[in-house]
Amino acid sequence: MIATPAAQRPVLRLPVPRPLRALPAESMLSSEALLNGQREVLIQHGEAVYRLRHTSNGKLILTK
């Protein structure tokens, strides 16, 4: 097997990720404001009800 010289190897070009667009401060809610001191809240979205839960290891879980 003959090795291909580095100058002849194809170059893999990955797309450059676009920076996240900053949200206006009015669009952001803290989890503390949503949970209001509770570990779990129900959120109604249209006809569906979702449960937002703050886990014991500090994560948020949203379930339908």
N, C-alpha and C positions, 0 to 999 in steps of 0.2 A: 504494500500500500504506500502510495506516495503522498506526503503531506502537502497541503496547499499553502503556499506562502501567505503570510498575513496580509500583504498588499493586495492579494487576489481574492481573499475571502469576502463574501457578501457582508454588508454591514446591516445589522438589525436596527431599524429606527423605530423607537417607541413614541407614541403621541405624547406631547407635553400636556399634563393636566392643566385645565384652566383653573385659575384661582376662584375660590368660592366668593360669591357676591355677598357683600356685607348687607345685612338686614337693618332696616331702620330700628332704632331702639324701641319704637312703639310696637313693632311686630314681634318682639321677643318677650316671652313669659318665663319666669323662673319656675322650677319644679316646686319650690317652696310655696309660691303663690298658687299654683294649681292644686297642690295637696293640702294646703291650709292646715298644716300640723298633723294631718292624718297619714296613715300608711297606704291608704287606698281610696280612690274616688271613682265614681261612675261618670262617664262622659257620653251625652247623647249627641249623635251625629246623624241628622235625618231621622230615619226610623230605627236605626241601629243604636245599641248601647254598648259602650266599650268600658273596660276596667283598666285603670292606670294604677299600677302597684309599685311601691318603693320597696325593694327587697332588703334583706338584712345585710347584704354585702354592697349596698349603695347603688344598685342598678335600677333602672326603670323598665317595667314590662307593661306593654299595652296589649290587651287581649280583647277579642270580640265575644 
